Amino acid sequence: MFKPNRPSFSVSFARLALESIFDECDQHDSHETGGRLIGTYQKRASSYDIQVLGVLGPGPRAQRSATSFFQDGEHQERIFRKIEETHPEVEHLGNWHTHHVNGLSTLSGGDHATYHRIVNHHNHNTDFFYALLVVKKNDHRNPRYEVKHFFFRRDEGDVYEIPNYKVRIVDTPTLWPLGIDQAESPSTAPERPSQQPLITAERVKDQEFFSDFYPSLRPLLSKSAGAMYWKGPITLIDDSSAEVTAIENSADGESFYSITTDRKEPDFAALWAQYGERSFRSARHAVLHLQDDLNRAIYRNKRG
């Protein structure tokens, strides 16, 4: 009988999404708790690249004990569908829960049976199920908790543990639903994530692009303005650098970006007047255009 190739994995996990899991564990330090993991993925043959962009909380009707946990599925489904209205590419990637309160350092037999049943269900959209397990609290250490990662694949009895070196924690915008009552918002995101705007498709593309080509640029959130921005140095053709800030703005429900830099020499004066009026549809377009124009100005000045 044909046996599928052994899968390979890579996982990127939004830092604030992981921190929200730790926040939930802090709130329930004597009972199991958990939630859903949502995001996107790419598959090439038997290779899976999973991007965790958000966490759905357990819900107000979740049931917890020291040895068991049952999620509020209706609540989670309602929140997921609200996100899906704007971002149809988002998938339910899997679940997370905790064993740090009972000393069990791996998934239980009941967990195995449940996750195999989910991944093999005809309504499950993907051919895999990703499970994160919190196994230990690290007092006065970073990270606050130790976690393990597991992978289930449709029509297979094996359970694969994803090694930690295959998991990257990334500073990418996290995905949280807006337009819902505070009582319905994910309980794993009490303050920081609930203040963030709903992630857009352009933000995902910006993150992928900057991670590959401009790793020094970091996504940040202005709490006062409630806006995303990217900040960091870029290298120019004369080996000098420019600190740039690409700022997200919005008008009439549409997002656009403006960009500034710390390079204020008189040689670039014409650019400042131009860029004060320009806007771009993404942060990556803003950075690429400014870098190109700065390089042109440097080249012209050297020739002159």
Secondary structure by P-SEA (a helix, b strand, c coil): ccccccccbbbbbcaaaaaaaaaaaaacccccccbbbbbcccccccbbbbbbcccccccccccccccccccaaaaaaaaaaaaaacccccccccccccccccccccccaaaaaaaaaaaacccccccbbbbbbbccccccccccbbbbbbbbbccccbbbbbccccccccccbbbbbcccccccccccccccccccccccaaaaaaaaaaacccccbbbbbcccccbbbbbbbbbcccccccbbbbbbbbcccbbbbbbccccccccaaaaaaaaaccccccaaaaaaaaaaaaaaaaaaaaac
